[in-house]
Amino acid sequence: MKILLVQPNNTSVIGLNNVSLIEPTGLEAIAGSLLRDDHTVKIADLRAVDCTPDAYLDYAIKEFKPEVVGFSCSFTPDVYRTIELAKRVKNEFGVRYVFVGGHHVSVYPLDFNVKEIDAVVVGEGEYTVRELVNAFSSNSPLSNVKGIIYNENGNQIKNQPRILLKNINDLPFFARHLTEEFRKKYYLGIRTSLACLETARGCPFKCDFCSVWNFYGGSYRSKSPERVIAELKEIKEDYVLVTDDNFFSDVKRAKKIGELLKKEKIYKLYTIQARSDTIVKHPELISQWKELGLSNIFIGFESVDDDKLSSINKSNSSSNNEKAYYIAKKNNVAVTASFIVSPDFTKLDFKKLIDFVKRLKISVPVFSVLTPLPGTKLYNELKDKLTVKNYSYYDLFHPVLETFLSKNDFFKEFSNLYKTSYKSLNLRANDILFVIRYMLSGKMPINHMFKLKKSMRSISTPETYINSLLLESKN
């Protein structure tokens, strides 16, 4: 059976999607599973096409002639675009079966109760999609497929949930060959030869603002070091983003992976995500992985105030954040420090935050507005207080709750965080040399730097947010 898997293009004009574009690992995982049943699968990444996304989708459907089309919708701002495309392939092209999966879909499936969407895949989809497609092709009852919600006569019928996979080592490798035509478009900031690597799923922590632990039922499962090395051997790109929420969750495993990397003489440049308390307890991990190519660590600092960290159930401290930063700096590893800006911020709160960034000389800070995303504990607590219901603004750059400051003042202070941080960018000598070498190698076009600069200028301009707010008021 011919199956087209589609990654919708993001239509937001503001957001970190403008400074990064990573491969659609969810679709690659599903494709790898479907290929085991000898289906013919194609991936259309509408974010990375040279023509207009709609024109590419039209071409793909006309040329490929799929019987089934599946969409990925992991992020809340992508909901409307996903539904729009689903309606289009059903109504204009008469595709026989349409399903949607992904993070947002799984935690808030009610948004996809539309007649053009035949089924919603809830949770991990590798085995669920295989069974769903096979049930459709054999005209078997959908009621037997665990882990789906199917639409029938305007109603959503929820089947039994699918139990999480016990051993994710058994999963097929990502079908990266199906994104070959798009791979040169994937990047993370200045890194343009980029691939993603999943070595584990889930997180044992339960931060109120995060839906990851809810999606995975509070579980944490990892692939063996040997499996991780096998996947790395197949990655051609120079730069690897490890998508685990905390790569160092299992310290012994992280060390073992490092030992095998050294033995196999595999050298890449790595960006990982890690908690600061783990880094503080195990600084030897940073020195070990620095030798193996660790380039950047994404750490969720969230706040400079311990009381605020406690209020969002972060289970960490600002002191740990600072210590972890200096451990990384000592090992010449860059830190992308993520901070959450609460709608109740005063001008003093904004000043405390920017002063902290300046004092530590954090070269790559990331600021996001506290947003109760569907599927989070925060959403359940605050959904009655939401002032904006339009998902397009759930991009972590717009407040969707009442702000203490006026909207105009809030946007001015928020954009100033970026303007001030990146105006006095504290690039290390190694960072500058890396950029120069990368540009000279031909792997990073000069126009890519201009694109990033333009995106950061947009984020740093209060008028961008104010204009979007005016647009929202008109809607």
N, C-alpha and C positions, 0 to 999 in steps of 0.2 A: 504494500500500500504506500502511496506517496503522501508524505507528511511534511508540511511547511511549518517551521517554528519561527515566530516573529518577535523581535525585540523592538518595541515601539520607540520612536524618537521622542526625546524630552522637549517639550515646547516652552519650558520656563526660560525667561530671559535673565534671571538672577539665580545664583546658586553655584555650588561647587562642581556641578556637572559641566560648567564652562571651563574648568581648569583640570578636568580629568575625564577620561573615557576608557573604561576597562572592558575587557571581553565579557560577553554574556555567559558566564560560567553555568548558570542555571539551565540555559538552553543546551549548552554543550553536554551537560550531564544527562539531560533527558535524551538527547540525540544518541549518546553513547549507549544508553539502555535500549532504545528502540532498534538500533542497528543489530542487536543480538537476536532480534526476531526477523531479521532480513527485510525490514522495511526500507524504503528509499526516503532519505531524509535530507532536507535542505534548510539552512538557517539564513534568515534575512535580518541583518542588523541595520535597522533603518536610521540609527544614529550615525553610521559610518559610511553612508553611501555618497557617491559623487554627484548624483542627480537629486531631484527632490524625493523625499521619502515616499510620497504617494505614487510617484511615477515608477519608482523601483518596485514597490509592492505590486502595482499593476502588472509590470513586466514579469515578475517572479510567478505570479498566479497564472498568467496567460501562457508562459513558456513551460513551467513545471507541471501545471494542471494538478494541484494537490486535491486529494479527497478529504483531507483533514488539515485544519490550520489551528495551531496552538499559539497563544500569546503569553508572554511573561509580563507580570505586573507586580514588581516587588516594592516600588516606591509610591507613596500616596499621591504625589502630583501627577503620576502617569495614569491615574484611573480613567479620566475622561478621554484621553487619547486612545487608550486601549479599547474602551467601549466603542468609540467612533470607528476605529479600524475593524473591530469585530462585526459591527453592523454593515460596514462597507463590503467586506469579503462575503458576507452572507447574502446581502440584498442585491449587490451589483454583480457579483461573480457566481452566486449560487453554490458556494462551497457547502458540501453536504454536512460537515460536522465541524464545530468550532468549540474549543475549550480554552480556559484561562487558568494559569497557575502563577505561583510566586508568593512573595512575602505578604504584601497587603491583601492579596486575594485570600490567603489562608486565615489571616486573623480577622478579616472583615468581609466575608463573602457576600453579605447582603447587598453590597454595592453593585454586584454583577447579576442581579436578578432581572435580566433583560432577555427577551425572547430570542435574540440572535445568538446568545451564548448558550450552548447546549449543556455544558458542564463546567464545574469549577473543581480544580484539583487542590485539595487541602493538605498542606504539609509537604514532606519529601515526596517527590513525584516520580522517581525512577521506576519503581514497580507499579505505581498507581497508573501512570500514563500508558505503560505497556498493556495492562489489563483493560484499561478504558478503550484503547484503540482496537484491541483484539475483540472486545465485546461488541464494539460498533461494527467491525468488519464481518463478524459472524452472526450479527443480529441477535446477540444474546442479551438477557435482561441486565440493565445497568444496575439494578438493585444488588447484584452480586459483587460489584466492584467497591471495595473498601477505600475510604479516603477521598470520596468525591461527593459533591452536591450537584445534582442534575436538575435542570429546569424543565418543568412539564406543565403546560397550560397556565403559565404565569406564576407557578408556585415552585419554590425550591425544596427539593426532596433530599434530605440529608441521610447519607448512608453511614454505616458503622465506620468509626475512625480507623485509620491504618496505624498499627503499632510502629514506632520508630525502628529503623533498621538496627539490629544489634551489632553487626560487624560491617562497618563501612569499607573495610578492606576488600569486600567482595564486589564492590561497585566497579563498573567499567571506567576506564580513563575518560576524561573529557574528550569529546570528538572535536578537537581543535582544527582538524583538517577542513571542517565544514565552515570555519570562519576565515579561511586562508585569504580570501579576497578583501577582507576587512582589517587584517591584523596590523598592517602598517599604520592604521588610523588610531590604534589604541595607545594611550599615554597616561601618565600620572605626573602632572606638573611638567618639569623639563625632561622627564624620562619618556622617550618615544619608542624604544624597543622593549615593549612591555608584555608580560604574560602573567596570569594569575595561577596561584597554587593553593589548593585547599588541602590541609593536612588534618583538620579536625572540624567537628560541628558542635555548636552549642556553647553555652557558658554557664558555670555553676553559680554566678552572681545574679542578683535580681534587682538591678537598678530600675527605678520607677519610670524613667523616660525611655527605656529600651524595650523593644518587643522581641529581640532575639531569643532571650531565655524562654519567653512565652511560646514562640514558634516551635522551639525544640523541647518544650515541656520541662525546662530546667535541667536537661541532661547535658552531658559532655562526653563525646565519643571521638576517638582519634584513630588515625591510620598508623600502621606500624612504621618504624623508621625505614625499613626495607622498601615498603610500598612508596613512601615519600621519595626516596632516592630514585626508584624506578620511574616515577612521574617526571622528576627533574631531568632525567636523562633524555626525555622526549621533548623538552622545552628548548626551542631554538633561540629565543630572545635573550638579550643580555640582562634584562632587568626583571625581577620577579617580585610581585606583590603577593605576600602570603595573606589569604583572606580570613584566616582564623581570628576570632575576636580577642583571643589572648594566646599567642603562639607559645608562650612560656607557661601555660597552665600546668603542664606535666613537665617538670624540670628535668627529670631523668631522661624522658623521651627527647626533649630538645637537645640535650647534651649528646645523646646517642646519634641523632640525626646529624649533628655537627661532626661527630667522629667519622661517620660513614662518608660524609661529604669530602672530608679531608682525605680519606682513604681512596675514594674514587676520583679525586682531583677534579671535582666539579666546582667551578667558580662562576658565580653570578653576583649581581648587585641586588641586595634584598631590602625590601621594606616590610616590616612586620608591625603588628599591633600587640601591645603588652601593657599590663597594669604596672603602675609605679611601685606598688608594694612588693610585687614579685621581683622587680629589678633591684630594689633595695636589699631584699633578702638574699638574692643570688647575683651579685655584680659580676661574678665570674662568667656568667652566660654572655654578657656584653663583650667582654674581652675575647672569649672563645669565638663568638659569631662575627666579631669585627674582622678577625683573620680570614674568615670564610666569605666575606663580602657584605656584611651587614652595613647598610648605608644610612637607613633612616628608620626611626621607631615612631609610630603613631601612639601617643599616650593621651588618654582621656583625663586631662587635669580637671575639667568641668568647672571648678570654682577655686578661688583663692581663700575662701571662707569655709572652715570646717563645719560650721552650723548648716550651711547650705548643702554641703556634701552629705551630711547626715539626713537632711530633709528629703533628698532624692534617693536615699538608700544606696549610696555609692560604696559604703564600707571601706573608706580610705581617708587619707588626710592630706592636707596641703603640704605638710612637712615631707611626706613620702614623695610627693610630686617633685618638690624642689631637689631632694636628694637624688632621685632617679635621673633628673635632668643633668645634674653635675656628674653623675656616674657615666652617662652617655657622652657628655662633653669631654670628659677625661680620656675616653676611648676614641675620640674624634668621630662619633656617630651623631648624625643630625637628629633632632627631635621635632616632630610635628605635634605641637601641643594644642589640644582641643579644649575650648572653653564654652560653657553654656551661659548665655545672657538671658536672665529672667525678665519677663515683662514688668516686674515690679522694681526693676533697677532704678535707682536715683542717679543723679549726676555724680554723686560721691562714689557709688558702686562702679560706675564706668571708669572713674579716675583710679580707683584702687586696682582695677583689672589692668588698665594700660600701664600703670606704674609697676606692677608685678612683671609684666612682659618686658618692660624696659630694663628693670633691675637684673633680670636673669639673662637679658640679651637673647631672647628666644627669636630665632631667625624665621621660623615658619609657624606662627600661631594661626589657629583657625577658630573663628567665633561663629556660633550658631545661636539662634533664638530658641529658647525652651518651647517645644511644641508638643502638645499632647497628641501623638500619633495614634490612630486606631490600632488596637491590639496591645496597647501599653496600660500599665496600672494607672499612669497619669491621666490617660484619656478617660478611663472609667470614673475617675474622681472629679474631673473638671469638664466633662462634656456638656454639662448644663450651663457652663460659664463661657463657652466659646462665643466669640463675637464675629468670627469669620467661619463660614461653613464651606466656602469654595476651596476644594482640595488643591487648586493651582497655587495657593499661597501657603501650603504646608511644605515649603521647601527649606525650612529651617532658617530662612532669612527674613520672614515676616512674622510679626506677632499676631497670633490668632486669639489671644486673650486680651482683656483690658490692660492697658499699660499705665504705670504710675505717672510717667511723663506724658506730655501731649504726644500724639503720633509723630508730628514733625520733629519734635525735640528728640524723641526716641531714635528715629531714623538718623538724625544728625549725629547723635552720640555713637550709634552702632556703626555707621559707615566710617566714623572717625577712628574707630578701633583699627580697621584695616588700613586707612589712609596713614595713620601715624606709624603703625607697625611696619608697613612695607615701604614707607618713605625713607625711614632710617634702617633699611634692611641690613641686618648684621650677618652678612654672608661670610663664611669661613673661607680662607685662602683655597682650601681644597675644593670647596663648592665652585668658586670662580674658575679654577683650573679645569674642573670636571666639565663645566658648561662649554668652555673654550674647546677642549679636546673633543667633546661630543659633537659640537657644531662642525669642527674641522673634519670629523670622520664621515660627515654626510648623513648621519643617523638622525640628526635633529635639524630640520630646515630652519633658516633664519625667520621665515614667516611664522613658525610655531611660537617663537619668542614674542613676536608682535601680537599674536593671538592671545597669549597668556597675559601680556601687559594690558591689552584692551579689556580683558575680562576682569582683571584686578581693578582697573580704573573704574569700571562700572560698579563693582562692589563697593568701592571707596567713595562713591558719589551719592550724597543724600537725595539728590533729585531723582535718582533711579527709583528709589523706594517710594518717595512721595508721589511720583507720577503713577506708580503702580497702585498706590493706595487710592488715588483719585479714580483710577479705572475701576477698582473694586467698588467704590461708592456708587459709580454709575450703574454697575451690574446689580 
